[in-house]
Amino acid sequence: MNVNQGVLDALGVNTLELSQLIYSSRGAGAFGAKSTGGGGGGCMVALTASNKCIPVAEAIEGAGGKAIITKPTEQGLKVD
């Protein structure tokens, strides 16, 4: 993730604000973090150990972002 984000940074497809969120999450213990989505610099994803979710979320929010904590499930997508 981190190497891929470096490529995206080199291509100039990132914003300063999004970079701050990415580096804040890494600094708080995320394994990796990178921008995601269709462009425009509005979304990023960070991968953490379960015991680092709260500190990473707090770091993201402290840097001005909105953190949403998710986890994998056995079922996957379900449409009701």
Buried (B, 14 or more C-beta within 10 A) or exposed (E): BEEEBEEBBEEEEBEEEBBBBBBBBBEBBBBBBBBEEEEEBEEBBBEBEEEBBEBBBBBBEEBEBEBEEEEEEEEEEEEE
